[in-house]
Amino acid sequence: MLLDNCIWDIKCSVGNDILDNHHKVLFDILTRCVESSDKSDVKYLMVVRELLDYCHMHFAVEENMIEENGYPYFQEHAVEHKNILSAVEKIIFKLYNGIPINVDRVDKFVFNWILRHVLEEDMKYKGYI
Ligand SMILES: [Fe+2]
């Protein structure tokens, strides 16, 4: 699946409506992040902030759900969530402070990481929830 046009379909389902709906929204935000990845544009900062806020909410709900359902790799999963959040926070910190970053290499790597996380890591808890 391509990062600049990631559209949720049934193959992406983790078997839970709440989490599937979260992932649909997340894919939409990721697409908008890539579309507006012009660093000089204030819209970019806003959409990356939206990504951070949404990831915070979604990861908390997801972690709760997989822990309650006894997913055995819950802790490793939560560590990856934490690492993703800190990578997105770093992008925002740099944008706020005018620190030069390579959007194509650094930011898109992080956005792709989130997409891969949903498509590969989240799929692993599918049978548990
Ligand atoms: Fe996850």
Residues whose N, C-alpha, C, O or C-beta is under 5 A from the ligand:
A	BS01	LIG	D122
